[in-house]
Amino acid sequence: MDYFAGGRFTYDWTSHHLKLWEELLRDKIDTATAVLEIGSFEGRSALFFLQFLPRSHITCVDTFQGSEEHVERGSQYESDMAEVERRFDQNLEPFADRVDKRRGDSVVVLPRLAAEQRLYGLIYVDGDHSAASTYTDARLGWDLLDNDGVMILDDYRWGRDRPAAKSPAAGMEAFLQQIAGEYELLHRDQQIVIRKIPIGETSIGATKSFTIAGRDIGELTGGALSPPLVSFVVINWNYGRYVGETIDSIRRQDYPHFECIVINNGSTDDSAEVIARHVEGDPRFRVETLPQNHGQLGAALWSLDKVNGGFVTFVDADDVLFDNYASMHIQVHMALQRSVGFTSANVAEMDPTGKALTASYQQLRLNRPDAQRGLRGEQTVLRLPTVSPSQYRFLDANTATIPRWQIGWLWAPGSANMFRASVLRLLRLDDGSNPRMTSADGYFNTICHAVAGSALIDMPLSGYRLHANNYFATGESVEGIRSGTRDYATKSQEFTYESVKYLIEGSDRFDWLLGAEFWPVVDRVTRENADKLRDYFRNESAVGIFRRNAPQLRSVFGAKRFAKEVMARFSGAQARSILRAGFGGQIPARHLYNSLSRDFRAFLKRKRKR
């Protein structure tokens, strides 16, 4: 086939590659391949891709200003670049509906394509021939190449008589060294052709341990430092129809350093048999049985004496974890700018049969006020062998640390969250011996974030199942529609008073641990904005908590601070009943006067508004 019939060209740097391309790309003929070409010149290679791959669409990136060899006076390749661009436009005009021409420098255009979330099955790199430009084009292009996609790097042997900085080979070698283990070499001669290996196939497991700056931590520390242990806690109550899939998804984790406790939480269905069948023969799993349903939070609290890991995920027994769940969470924990109480990744919502409904959860958004985007430099952190360099860059671009003063529900639900075990134990309500019939994430997410902050990973790492028996939600999250049930929302808000109670009752301990943050944390666990706090604390549950603990609060914070914090949250008779309890039945005149003055000023303010 004459791919170039009717075209206008001055040079032919393409035809001698066609036999190789036809052989390597034959399996893509019937697929709707997205092609990215970096450096198009007169359009010869683009014409080949468009005709050999008849269902393809191509994005052509070129400055149409030429490389050094095109604009250098007297060069054998000297070209009128305005005329070159006109020939490109004429040659590609018959395929205009399949061509996306991007005129500009690749270092500007390629990041824009990434921001548009473009992915390509074939990328041809034939731009500027300097080592730096070749490396940059390949590096930026690699992040745009889909798994199993093919990248062709042109002119590997061109310019060998030129300084290394002015020939493409040095740039290509540096690029290939950086992505070692992420690709399969298909051809190396005048062109280098590689295939991007999906993570499940990669050979990056050449090292099975963590590394820092490329060095194995086992070697660096003489074996004294080892990878973190992750504890999965599956809490099951009558989910025999789902729990087997949940256990299997944990067994498939590509991160090997984990244990799993499966708690049969008072189930009356066939859960016990299903669980036994799916954990059989795997020493990483052990089964615990509670004779009665302790609720998810109750079982989670109970499990904290049983787990050995430094990181804990409470897994809903109707969810499934993606194979890279633990790897991605642990890598983020190891690479954040500062440590947080927990990480929360996006979820793919699915129906009862496992069919996907969404690929993200509406509430999880990175663009929140004061959020800190990104991770630390790749060479400065503990790196997992199961997270490739390109995946690390993806995490870097799609992770945000959320400061603890941000309030509300900010995270994905249930299994999406991986906690630091030390923070869970610090904020443990009790030993779980008594049932607590509410969700584990409803309590732990809010209070752990209020104390230690959290980080969001905008990448689905688990499947969140929606069905009639889902306590939180029965329908997928859709913009403008509440996803939770009314009953859950009411009970969840009521349970925030348990968090307030826990902090106030433990004020002597938490004052030391949190310092000046103690009172802000008390306010944050309410999930209320500042203008709603007085309404929240007006509830008799809050009044009772403060009244019962008033003597201790006065002892811990002193009379002046005690009175100030009470009056910041309560007014009228409620405030004075708490003050009276704290001062042994008699409010000192100064604090009584301040309380009455506050009430009077509030009265005048309300009157002026009428």
RODO-2510 file (C-alpha; in nm, 4 decimals, decimal comma):
residues 610
     n   res          X          Y          Z
     1     m     0,0000     0,0000     0,0000
     2     d     0,1277     0,3468    -0,0896
     3     y     0,0500     0,5438     0,2237
     4     f     0,1850     0,8671     0,0777
     5     a     0,0172     0,8832    -0,2641
     6     g    -0,0864     1,2363    -0,3514
     7     g     0,1117     1,3906    -0,0676
     8     r     0,3661     1,6740    -0,0920
     9     f     0,7013     1,5987     0,0740
    10     t     1,0629     1,7089     0,0596
    11     y     1,2231     1,4357     0,2725
    12     d     1,1481     1,0703     0,3431
    13     w     1,2668     0,9632     0,6883
    14     t     0,9771     0,7212     0,7311
    15     s     0,9432     0,4583     0,4589
    16     h     1,2323     0,2411     0,5780
    17     h     1,0515     0,1955     0,9144
    18     l     0,7192     0,0812     0,7701
    19     k     0,7895    -0,2933     0,7654
    20     l     0,8831    -0,2837     1,1341
    21     w     0,5803    -0,0718     1,2243
    22     e     0,3401    -0,2965     1,0339
    23     e     0,4756    -0,5979     1,2180
    24     l     0,4630    -0,4395     1,5658
    25     l     0,1266    -0,2665     1,5275
    26     r    -0,0688    -0,5380     1,3467
    27     d    -0,2666    -0,6312     1,6596
    28     k    -0,4010    -0,2747     1,6789
    29     i    -0,5556    -0,2640     1,3302
    30     d    -0,9075    -0,3341     1,4544
    31     t    -0,8904    -0,1181     1,7676
    32     a    -0,9805     0,2475     1,8093
    33     t    -0,6232     0,3415     1,8957
    34     a    -0,5433     0,6895     2,0200
    35     v    -0,2093     0,7950     1,8719
    36     l     0,0169     1,0741     1,9949
    37     e     0,2887     1,2019     1,7625
    38     i     0,5533     1,4359     1,9042
    39     g     0,7178     1,5974     1,6032
    40     s     0,5155     1,5762     1,2816
    41     f     0,7068     1,7760     1,0180
    42     e     0,5266     1,7176     0,6835
    43     g     0,2992     1,4430     0,8168
    44     r     0,4448     1,1257     0,6644
    45     s     0,4315     0,9162     0,9820
    46     a     0,0858     1,0524     1,0688
    47     l    -0,0422     0,9404     0,7273
    48     f     0,0874     0,5901     0,7915
    49     f    -0,0765     0,5624     1,1362
    50     l    -0,4101     0,6964     1,0090
    51     q    -0,4249     0,4486     0,7194
    52     f    -0,2681     0,1401     0,8747
    53     l    -0,4866     0,1870     1,1839
    54     p    -0,8162     0,2841     1,0175
    55     r    -1,0050     0,3349     1,3465
    56     s    -0,7336     0,5505     1,5017
    57     h    -0,7332     0,9193     1,5942
    58     i    -0,4069     1,1082     1,6144
    59     t    -0,2854     1,4066     1,8159
    60     c     0,0027     1,5793     1,6365
    61     v     0,2281     1,8032     1,8459
    62     d     0,4791     2,0279     1,6719
    63     t     0,6063     2,3846     1,7003
    64     f     0,6506     2,3989     1,3223
    65     q     0,9519     2,6147     1,3938
    66     g     1,2032     2,3380     1,3314
    67     s     1,4905     2,1874     1,5263
    68     e     1,8480     2,3067     1,5079
    69     e     1,9217     2,1063     1,1930
    70     h     1,6208     2,2606     1,0145
    71     v     1,7035     2,6242     1,0771
    72     e     2,0845     2,6149     1,0687
    73     r     2,2162     2,7977     0,7599
    74     g     2,3764     2,5582     0,5160
    75     s     2,2502     2,2462     0,6901
    76     q     2,1518     1,9615     0,4572
    77     y     1,8120     1,9610     0,6347
    78     e     1,7546     2,3385     0,6231
    79     s     1,3816     2,3959     0,5654
    80     d     1,1276     2,6743     0,5256
    81     m     0,9184     2,5799     0,8297
    82     a     0,6160     2,7879     0,7263
    83     e     0,6057     2,5868     0,4038
    84     v     0,6553     2,2642     0,6011
    85     e     0,3463     2,3425     0,8088
    86     r     0,1421     2,4172     0,4948
    87     r     0,2417     2,0796     0,3497
    88     f     0,1444     1,9087     0,6768
    89     d    -0,2005     2,0712     0,6679
    90     q    -0,2546     1,9741     0,3031
    91     n    -0,1347     1,6165     0,3509
    92     l    -0,3569     1,5562     0,6549
    93     e    -0,6626     1,7436     0,5244
    94     p    -0,8375     1,4220     0,3971
    95     f    -0,8289     1,2903     0,7546
    96     a    -0,9168     1,6177     0,9292
    97     d    -1,1928     1,4598     1,1394
    98     r    -0,9373     1,2191     1,2922
    99     v    -0,6552     1,4681     1,3496
   100     d    -0,6041     1,6935     1,6519
   101     k    -0,3252     1,9349     1,5610
   102     r    -0,1583     2,0947     1,8644
   103     r     0,0799     2,3685     1,7547
   104     g     0,3221     2,4454     2,0342
   105     d     0,6179     2,3311     2,2367
   106     s     0,5817     1,9780     2,3697
   107     v     0,6736     2,0853     2,7258
   108     v     0,3620     2,3037     2,7190
   109     v     0,1257     2,0846     2,5172
   110     l     0,1914     1,7465     2,6824
   111     p     0,1041     1,8632     3,0375
   112     r    -0,2163     2,0099     2,8922
   113     l    -0,3015     1,6716     2,7433
   114     a    -0,2369     1,5156     3,0856
   115     a    -0,4682     1,7722     3,2453
   116     e    -0,7327     1,6685     2,9903
   117     q    -0,6794     1,3105     3,1160
   118     r    -0,5784     1,1876     2,7710
   119     l    -0,4347     0,8374     2,7342
   120     y    -0,2795     0,6944     2,4194
   121     g    -0,2244     0,3421     2,2927
   122     l     0,0644     0,4481     2,0663
   123     i     0,3128     0,7333     2,1077
   124     y     0,5721     0,8262     1,8459
   125     v     0,8551     1,0494     1,9709
   126     d     1,0396     1,2268     1,6888
   127     g     1,0747     1,5853     1,8053
   128     d     1,3783     1,7969     1,8802
   129     h     1,6939     1,5845     1,8659
   130     s     1,8837     1,7245     2,1630
   131     a     1,9314     1,4822     2,4529
   132     a     1,7368     1,7018     2,6948
   133     s     1,4412     1,7447     2,4589
   134     t     1,4298     1,3752     2,3699
   135     y     1,4322     1,2807     2,7391
   136     t     1,1608     1,5369     2,8217
   137     d     0,9334     1,4280     2,5363
   138     a     0,9700     1,0617     2,6311
   139     r     0,9258     1,1267     3,0017
   140     l     0,6121     1,3397     2,9599
   141     g     0,4800     1,1044     2,6944
   142     w     0,5248     0,7983     2,9170
   143     d     0,2683     0,9308     3,1633
   144     l     0,0233     0,9675     2,8731
   145     l     0,0792     0,6102     2,7489
   146     d    -0,1876     0,3634     2,8497
   147     n    -0,1042     0,0247     3,0001
   148     d     0,0048    -0,2158     2,7244
   149     g     0,0593     0,0821     2,4951
   150     v     0,3565     0,1114     2,2566
   151     m     0,6111     0,3940     2,2420
   152     i     0,8413     0,4414     1,9421
   153     l     1,1527     0,6521     1,9988
   154     d     1,3035     0,7624     1,6677
   155     d     1,6646     0,8305     1,5660
   156     y     1,8427     0,6367     1,8403
   157     r     2,1532     0,6107     1,6212
   158     w     2,1258     0,9589     1,4695
   159     g     2,4018     1,2121     1,5352
   160     r     2,6496     0,9738     1,6963
   161     d     2,9280     1,2039     1,5747
   162     r     2,7744     1,4975     1,7606
   163     p     2,8292     1,5885     2,1279
   164     a     2,6133     1,3728     2,3581
   165     a     2,4017     1,6705     2,4607
   166     k     2,3050     1,7267     2,0973
   167     s     2,2070     1,3700     2,0067
   168     p     1,8910     1,1837     2,1109
   169     a     2,0595     0,8630     2,2274
   170     a     2,1740     1,0058     2,5620
   171     g     1,8229     1,1290     2,6382
   172     m     1,6711     0,7946     2,5468
   173     e     1,9145     0,6017     2,7643
   174     a     1,8429     0,8278     3,0623
   175     f     1,4705     0,7822     3,0074
   176     l     1,4928     0,4035     2,9832
   177     q     1,7038     0,3895     3,2965
   178     q     1,4409     0,5845     3,4895
   179     i     1,1543     0,3585     3,3833
   180     a     1,3478     0,0361     3,4286
   181     g     1,1078    -0,2481     3,5057
   182     e     0,8071    -0,0641     3,3604
   183     y     0,8564    -0,1634     2,9981
   184     e     0,9208    -0,4537     2,7624
   185     l     1,1787    -0,3874     2,4914
   186     l     1,0333    -0,4805     2,1521
   187     h     1,3052    -0,3442     1,9214
   188     r     1,6349    -0,1572     1,9422
   189     d     1,8152    -0,0297     1,6327
   190     q     1,7613     0,3010     1,4561
   191     q     1,4449     0,3163     1,6621
   192     i     1,3713     0,1930     2,0136
   193     v     1,0257     0,0424     2,0564
   194     i     0,8906    -0,0432     2,4009
   195     r     0,5630    -0,1654     2,5489
   196     k     0,4302    -0,0300     2,8787
   197     i     0,3819    -0,3224     3,1139
   198     p     0,0728    -0,3183     3,3388
   199     i     0,1728    -0,3208     3,7058
   200     g     0,0590    -0,6799     3,7539
   201     e     0,3183    -0,7956     3,4990
   202     t     0,6063    -0,5677     3,5905
   203     s     0,9519    -0,6806     3,6757
   204     i     0,9993    -0,4004     3,9253
   205     g     1,0012    -0,6674     4,1921
   206     a     1,3729    -0,7097     4,1268
   207     t     1,3870    -0,5753     4,4790
   208     k     1,1242    -0,7071     4,7174
   209     s     1,1920    -0,4528     4,9872
   210     f     1,1554    -0,0801     5,0351
   211     t     1,4225     0,1449     4,8935
   212     i     1,5402     0,4986     4,9577
   213     a     1,7270     0,6796     4,6799
   214     g     1,7464     0,3420     4,5040
   215     r     1,9095     0,1566     4,7971
   216     d     1,7433    -0,1386     4,9686
   217     i     1,6555    -0,0441     5,3264
   218     g     1,7379    -0,3943     5,4463
   219     e     2,0930    -0,3492     5,3232
   220     l     2,1174     0,0085     5,4487
   221     t     2,0094    -0,0871     5,8010
   222     g     2,1496    -0,4374     5,8303
   223     g     1,7951    -0,5712     5,8487
   224     a     1,6972    -0,3483     6,1422
   225     l     1,4260    -0,1657     5,9444
   226     s     1,1476    -0,3534     5,7690
   227     p     0,8344    -0,2562     5,5717
   228     p     0,5178    -0,1591     5,7643
   229     l     0,2659    -0,4259     5,8533
   230     v    -0,0911    -0,3552     5,7446
   231     s    -0,3775    -0,5009     5,9478
   232     f    -0,7035    -0,5585     5,7607
   233     v    -1,0045    -0,6057     5,9871
   234     v    -1,3075    -0,7497     5,8066
   235     i    -1,6209    -0,6956     6,0144
   236     n    -1,8992    -0,9244     5,8964
   237     w    -2,2592    -0,9431     6,0060
   238     n    -2,4814    -1,1655     5,7909
   239     y    -2,2965    -1,0873     5,4664
   240     g    -2,2304    -1,4495     5,3740
   241     r    -2,3251    -1,3699     5,0138
   242     y    -2,0472    -1,1069     4,9847
   243     v    -1,7740    -1,1776     5,2402
   244     g    -1,5995    -1,4444     5,0297
   245     e    -1,5265    -1,1904     4,7541
   246     t    -1,4037    -0,9463     5,0169
   247     i    -1,1564    -1,1971     5,1615
   248     d    -1,0364    -1,2990     4,8151
   249     s    -0,9666    -0,9352     4,7272
   250     i    -0,7436    -0,9051     5,0347
   251     r    -0,5588    -1,2246     4,9480
   252     r    -0,4757    -1,0737     4,6069
   253     q    -0,2960    -0,7679     4,7475
   254     d     0,0336    -0,6995     4,5701
   255     y     0,1701    -0,5675     4,9001
   256     p     0,2785    -0,8820     5,0880
   257     h     0,3248    -0,7401     5,4385
   258     f    -0,0228    -0,7735     5,5868
   259     e    -0,2340    -0,9676     5,8304
   260     c    -0,6108    -1,0003     5,8248
   261     i    -0,8567    -1,0583     6,1071
   262     v    -1,2029    -1,1635     5,9939
   263     i    -1,4593    -1,0980     6,2668
   264     n    -1,7812    -1,2949     6,2409
   265     n    -1,9884    -1,0379     6,4264
   266     g    -2,2790    -1,2404     6,5614
   267     s    -2,3912    -1,3608     6,2162
   268     t    -2,6840    -1,5998     6,1871
   269     d    -2,6499    -1,6825     5,8154
   270     d    -2,3883    -1,9036     5,6472
   271     s    -2,1070    -1,6527     5,7057
   272     a    -1,9023    -1,8874     5,9256
   273     e    -1,8820    -2,1522     5,6537
   274     v    -1,8066    -1,9001     5,3793
   275     i    -1,5327    -1,7344     5,5845
   276     a    -1,3695    -2,0664     5,6768
   277     r    -1,3651    -2,1746     5,3135
   278     h    -1,2022    -1,8549     5,1865
   279     v    -0,9306    -1,8186     5,4537
   280     e    -0,8329    -2,1861     5,4527
   281     g    -0,4621    -2,2475     5,4134
   282     d    -0,3533    -1,8837     5,4384
   283     p    -0,1636    -1,8140     5,7638
   284     r    -0,2035    -1,4374     5,7160
   285     f    -0,5722    -1,4732     5,8046
   286     r    -0,7325    -1,5572     6,1355
   287     v    -1,0972    -1,5679     6,2311
   288     e    -1,2508    -1,4233     6,5470
   289     t    -1,6126    -1,4794     6,6496
   290     l    -1,8303    -1,2511     6,8602
   291     p    -2,1394    -1,4290     6,9956
   292     q    -2,3578    -1,1213     6,9418
   293     n    -2,3523    -0,8327     6,6973
   294     h    -2,1395    -0,5559     6,8502
   295     g    -2,2071    -0,3189     6,5626
   296     q    -1,9296    -0,2181     6,3282
   297     l    -1,7771     0,0389     6,5619
   298     g    -1,8017    -0,1937     6,8607
   299     a    -1,6236    -0,4706     6,6713
   300     a    -1,3615    -0,2255     6,5425
   301     l    -1,2874    -0,1048     6,8958
   302     w    -1,2684    -0,4655     7,0155
   303     s    -1,0212    -0,5550     6,7397
   304     l    -0,7617    -0,2950     6,8383
   305     d    -0,6216    -0,5290     7,1055
   306     k    -0,5795    -0,7976     6,8399
   307     v    -0,4052    -0,6181     6,5520
   308     n    -0,0280    -0,6051     6,5153
   309     g     0,0074    -0,3670     6,2218
   310     g     0,1117    -0,0039     6,2293
   311     f    -0,1667     0,0711     5,9798
   312     v    -0,5262    -0,0516     5,9967
   313     t    -0,8132    -0,0705     5,7488
   314     f    -1,1614    -0,1689     5,8645
   315     v    -1,3023    -0,3546     5,5634
   316     d    -1,6754    -0,3676     5,5071
   317     a    -1,7663    -0,7295     5,4404
   318     d    -1,9591    -0,6345     5,1263
   319     d    -1,6763    -0,4356     4,9626
   320     v    -1,3774    -0,5445     4,7551
   321     l    -1,0260    -0,4020     4,7616
   322     f    -0,8312    -0,3487     4,4410
   323     d    -0,5051    -0,5449     4,4222
   324     n    -0,2968    -0,2281     4,4693
   325     y    -0,4994    -0,0960     4,7636
   326     a    -0,2376    -0,1484     5,0353
   327     s     0,0565    -0,0495     4,8136
   328     m    -0,0924     0,2847     4,7212
   329     h    -0,2085     0,3730     5,0726
   330     i     0,1241     0,2782     5,2323
   331     q     0,3221     0,4642     4,9655
   332     v     0,1232     0,7794     5,0343
   333     h     0,1661     0,7416     5,4105
   334     m     0,5417     0,7058     5,3566
   335     a     0,5638     1,0076     5,1227
   336     l     0,3298     1,2784     5,2572
   337     q     0,4760     1,6162     5,3426
   338     r     0,3644     1,5479     5,7000
   339     s     0,2139     1,2449     5,8720
   340     v    -0,1636     1,2309     5,9104
   341     g    -0,4148     1,0221     6,1032
   342     f    -0,5395     0,8378     5,7957
   343     t    -0,5557     0,8287     5,4181
   344     s    -0,8817     0,8041     5,2240
   345     a    -0,8874     0,6882     4,8622
   346     n    -1,1634     0,7193     4,6080
   347     v    -1,3996     0,4291     4,5449
   348     a    -1,5789     0,2757     4,2504
   349     e    -1,9433     0,2410     4,3491
   350     m    -2,1119    -0,0802     4,2374
   351     d    -2,4540    -0,2422     4,2503
   352     p    -2,5372    -0,5594     4,4504
   353     t    -2,4086    -0,7818     4,1690
   354     g    -2,0764    -0,5970     4,1353
   355     k    -2,1577    -0,3930     3,8242
   356     a    -1,9872    -0,0519     3,8292
   357     l    -2,2070     0,2545     3,8817
   358     t    -1,9448     0,5286     3,9269
   359     a    -1,5664     0,5564     3,9310
   360     s    -1,5555     0,8144     4,2084
   361     y    -1,7281     0,9345     4,5219
   362     q    -1,8730     1,2855     4,5029
   363     q    -1,7575     1,4021     4,8458
   364     l    -1,3898     1,3266     4,7866
   365     r    -1,2437     1,6449     4,6344
   366     l    -0,8817     1,7575     4,6442
   367     n    -0,9455     2,1266     4,5778
   368     r    -1,0355     2,2189     4,9341
   369     p    -0,9194     2,5341     5,1139
   370     d    -0,5650     2,5076     5,2521
   371     a    -0,5169     2,1587     5,1035
   372     q    -0,1512     2,0767     5,0360
   373     r    -0,1136     1,8954     4,7056
   374     g     0,1507     1,6374     4,6293
   375     l     0,4079     1,4122     4,7911
   376     r     0,7738     1,4540     4,8792
   377     g     1,0431     1,3958     4,6178
   378     e     1,0622     1,0362     4,5040
   379     q     1,4282     0,9978     4,6000
   380     t     1,3738     1,1250     4,9562
   381     v     1,1101     0,8763     5,0749
   382     l     1,0759     0,5046     5,1420
   383     r     0,9676     0,3590     4,8077
   384     l     0,7647     0,0437     4,7582
   385     p     0,8746    -0,2017     4,4885
   386     t     0,5091    -0,2470     4,3904
   387     v     0,4636     0,1233     4,3021
   388     s     0,6346     0,2168     3,9765
   389     p     0,7867     0,5616     3,9143
   390     s     0,4986     0,6624     3,6871
   391     q     0,2481     0,5478     3,9494
   392     y     0,4352     0,7485     4,2099
   393     r     0,4048     1,0562     3,9895
   394     f     0,0341     0,9846     3,9493
   395     l    -0,0064     0,9670     4,3274
   396     d     0,1936     1,2880     4,3599
   397     a    -0,0475     1,4644     4,1238
   398     n    -0,3618     1,3169     4,2804
   399     t    -0,3029     1,3348     4,6549
   400     a    -0,3838     1,6221     4,8906
   401     t    -0,3218     1,6624     5,2632
   402     i    -0,6245     1,8180     5,4298
   403     p    -0,5527     2,0268     5,7426
   404     r    -0,7334     1,9213     6,0576
   405     w    -0,9316     2,2454     6,0829
   406     q    -1,1351     2,1554     5,7736
   407     i    -1,4729     2,0252     5,8946
   408     g    -1,7542     1,8169     5,7534
   409     w    -1,7488     1,4799     5,5774
   410     l    -1,4507     1,5012     5,3406
   411     w    -1,3722     1,1364     5,2644
   412     a    -1,4869     0,8253     5,0877
   413     p    -1,6765     0,5805     5,3088
   414     g    -1,5968     0,2512     5,4770
   415     s    -1,3126     0,0422     5,3401
   416     a    -1,1585     0,3410     5,1588
   417     n    -0,9644     0,4502     5,4681
   418     m    -0,6302     0,3374     5,6113
   419     f    -0,5549     0,4603     5,9664
   420     r    -0,2417     0,4867     6,1734
   421     a    -0,2900     0,2295     6,4508
   422     s    -0,1333     0,4649     6,7058
   423     v    -0,3971     0,7321     6,6356
   424     l    -0,6796     0,4769     6,6553
   425     r    -0,5584     0,3631     6,9965
   426     l    -0,5167     0,7216     7,1157
   427     l    -0,8807     0,7937     7,0283
   428     r    -1,0306     0,4588     7,1247
   429     l    -1,3655     0,5155     7,2965
   430     d    -1,3523     0,1913     7,4939
   431     d    -1,2405    -0,1711     7,4628
   432     g    -1,5398    -0,2734     7,2501
   433     s    -1,6815    -0,5085     7,5109
   434     n    -2,0187    -0,3370     7,4694
   435     p    -2,2007    -0,3035     7,1367
   436     r    -2,1825     0,0269     6,9500
   437     m    -2,4312     0,0088     6,6671
   438     t    -2,2829     0,2641     6,4327
   439     s    -2,0176     0,2764     6,1618
   440     a    -1,6466     0,2694     6,2389
   441     d    -1,5637     0,5367     5,9811
   442     g    -1,8385     0,7660     6,1124
   443     y    -1,6529     0,7903     6,4438
   444     f    -1,2886     0,7366     6,3556
   445     n    -1,2720     0,9517     6,0390
   446     t    -1,4096     1,2583     6,2127
   447     i    -1,2096     1,2423     6,5338
   448     c    -0,8834     1,1214     6,3758
   449     h    -0,8988     1,4048     6,1244
   450     a    -0,9838     1,6610     6,3925
   451     v    -0,6751     1,5581     6,5877
   452     a    -0,4202     1,4617     6,3211
   453     g    -0,5518     1,5623     5,9777
   454     s    -0,6041     1,3335     5,6791
   455     a    -0,4970     1,2876     5,3174
   456     l    -0,7135     1,2225     5,0126
   457     i    -0,6082     1,0009     4,7208
   458     d    -0,8149     1,0732     4,4110
   459     m    -0,7803     0,7253     4,2709
   460     p    -1,0336     0,4437     4,3194
   461     l    -0,8711     0,1647     4,5217
   462     s    -1,1792    -0,0275     4,6319
   463     g    -1,5274    -0,1202     4,5203
   464     y    -1,8063     0,0158     4,7424
   465     r    -2,1187    -0,1999     4,7183
   466     l    -2,4619    -0,0392     4,7270
   467     h    -2,7618    -0,2527     4,8170
   468     a    -3,0752    -0,2499     5,0264
   469     n    -2,8934    -0,3591     5,3422
   470     n    -2,6162    -0,0979     5,3161
   471     y    -2,6431     0,1001     5,6408
   472     f    -2,5047     0,4214     5,4933
   473     a    -2,6398     0,4444     5,1383
   474     t    -2,8462     0,2476     4,8887
   475     g    -2,7782     0,4646     4,5809
   476     e    -2,4637     0,5932     4,4148
   477     s    -2,3322     0,9434     4,4870
   478     v    -2,4670     1,1929     4,2337
   479     e    -2,4127     1,5688     4,2291
   480     g    -2,7011     1,7471     4,4011
   481     i    -2,8463     1,4335     4,5631
   482     r    -2,7684     1,3223     4,9179
   483     s    -2,6136     0,9783     4,9118
   484     g    -2,6643     0,8760     5,2752
   485     t    -2,9906     0,7697     5,4320
   486     r    -3,1840     1,0017     5,6629
   487     d    -3,1594     0,7498     5,9459
   488     y    -2,7814     0,7241     5,9100
   489     a    -2,7374     1,1014     5,8957
   490     t    -2,9448     1,1499     6,2114
   491     k    -2,7686     0,8767     6,4079
   492     s    -2,4275     0,9902     6,2842
   493     q    -2,4894     1,3460     6,4008
   494     e    -2,6187     1,2234     6,7354
   495     f    -2,3068     1,0125     6,7779
   496     t    -2,0828     1,3174     6,7516
   497     y    -2,1830     1,3886     7,1128
   498     e    -2,0011     1,0648     7,2028
   499     s    -1,6842     1,2148     7,0538
   500     v    -1,7346     1,5359     7,2500
   501     k    -1,7971     1,3325     7,5642
   502     y    -1,4827     1,1257     7,5096
   503     l    -1,2660     1,4352     7,4749
   504     i    -1,4228     1,6245     7,7664
   505     e    -1,4063     1,3242     7,9997
   506     g    -1,0407     1,2776     7,9023
   507     s    -0,9548     1,6465     7,9192
   508     d    -0,6703     1,5936     8,1676
   509     r    -0,4980     1,3582     7,9200
   510     f    -0,5888     1,5387     7,5990
   511     d    -0,4905     1,8823     7,7329
   512     w    -0,1361     1,7506     7,7590
   513     l    -0,1423     1,5699     7,4230
   514     l    -0,3154     1,8419     7,2197
   515     g    -0,2172     2,1575     7,4071
   516     a    -0,3787     2,4668     7,2570
   517     e    -0,5584     2,2458     7,0030
   518     f    -0,7814     2,0804     7,2642
   519     w    -1,0768     2,3177     7,2381
   520     p    -1,0580     2,3532     6,8579
   521     v    -1,0642     1,9716     6,8361
   522     v    -1,3762     1,9612     7,0554
   523     d    -1,5440     2,1976     6,8102
   524     r    -1,4242     2,0107     6,4998
   525     v    -1,5681     1,6734     6,6021
   526     t    -1,9135     1,8323     6,5981
   527     r    -1,8799     1,8672     6,2158
   528     e    -2,0529     2,2068     6,2507
   529     n    -1,9444     2,5398     6,1060
   530     a    -1,8505     2,8093     6,3546
   531     d    -2,1850     2,9912     6,3153
   532     k    -2,3726     2,6716     6,4090
   533     l    -2,1716     2,5720     6,7150
   534     r    -2,3976     2,7427     6,9703
   535     d    -2,6978     2,5625     6,8255
   536     y    -2,5085     2,2339     6,8507
   537     f    -2,4031     2,2863     7,2128
   538     r    -2,7529     2,4021     7,3099
   539     n    -2,8576     2,0373     7,2927
   540     e    -2,9109     1,8887     7,6401
   541     s    -2,6664     1,6087     7,5560
   542     a    -2,3859     1,8638     7,5295
   543     v    -2,5005     2,0537     7,8390
   544     g    -2,5020     1,7308     8,0399
   545     i    -2,1527     1,6344     7,9227
   546     f    -2,0076     1,9699     8,0284
   547     r    -2,2034     1,9861     8,3535
   548     r    -2,0915     1,6394     8,4681
   549     n    -1,7277     1,7147     8,3872
   550     a    -1,7232     2,0785     8,4955
   551     p    -1,5116     2,0271     8,8117
   552     q    -1,2459     1,8439     8,6105
   553     l    -1,2490     2,1083     8,3348
   554     r    -1,1987     2,3834     8,5909
   555     s    -0,9136     2,1874     8,7506
   556     v    -0,7397     2,1190     8,4192
   557     f    -0,7756     2,4604     8,2578
   558     g    -0,8061     2,6924     8,5565
   559     a    -1,1027     2,9079     8,6540
   560     k    -1,0543     3,1824     8,3948
   561     r    -1,0064     2,9545     8,0917
   562     f    -1,2819     2,7194     8,2080
   563     a    -1,5325     3,0045     8,2282
   564     k    -1,4201     3,1493     7,8938
   565     e    -1,4604     2,8195     7,7043
   566     v    -1,7990     2,7468     7,8615
   567     m    -1,9348     3,0900     7,7684
   568     a    -1,7947     3,0558     7,4153
   569     r    -2,0303     2,7605     7,3603
   570     f    -2,3249     2,8101     7,5968
   571     s    -2,5408     3,0976     7,7087
   572     g    -2,8146     3,1797     7,9576
   573     a    -2,9201     2,9299     8,2184
   574     q    -2,7300     2,6486     8,0443
   575     a    -2,3967     2,8295     8,0728
   576     r    -2,4606     2,9221     8,4379
   577     s    -2,5608     2,5651     8,5289
   578     i    -2,2230     2,4415     8,3964
   579     l    -2,0325     2,7234     8,5697
   580     r    -2,2145     2,6535     8,8930
   581     a    -2,1199     2,2847     8,8736
   582     g    -1,7584     2,3757     8,8055
   583     f    -1,7347     2,6246     9,0925
   584     g    -1,8952     2,3984     9,3504
   585     g    -2,2419     2,5551     9,3469
   586     q    -2,1474     2,9248     9,3659
   587     i    -2,0417     3,1176     9,0539
   588     p    -1,7813     3,3850     9,1352
   589     a    -1,9186     3,7357     9,0851
   590     r    -1,6813     3,8198     8,7991
   591     h    -1,7801     3,5152     8,5913
   592     l    -2,1486     3,5614     8,6744
   593     y    -2,1281     3,9232     8,5578
   594     n    -1,9567     3,8161     8,2330
   595     s    -2,2237     3,5573     8,1673
   596     l    -2,5109     3,7974     8,2246
   597     s    -2,3406     4,0676     8,0161
   598     r    -2,3001     3,8269     7,7257
   599     d    -2,6680     3,7368     7,7436
   600     f    -2,7701     4,1030     7,7484
   601     r    -2,5536     4,1908     7,4482
   602     a    -2,6948     3,8940     7,2585
   603     f    -3,0480     4,0141     7,3431
   604     l    -2,9758     4,3633     7,2106
   605     k    -2,8236     4,2192     6,8923
   606     r    -3,1298     4,0065     6,8245
   607     k    -3,3574     4,3031     6,8909
   608     r    -3,1750     4,5234     6,6406
   609     k    -3,2154     4,2569     6,3723
   610     r    -3,5928     4,2518     6,4034
***
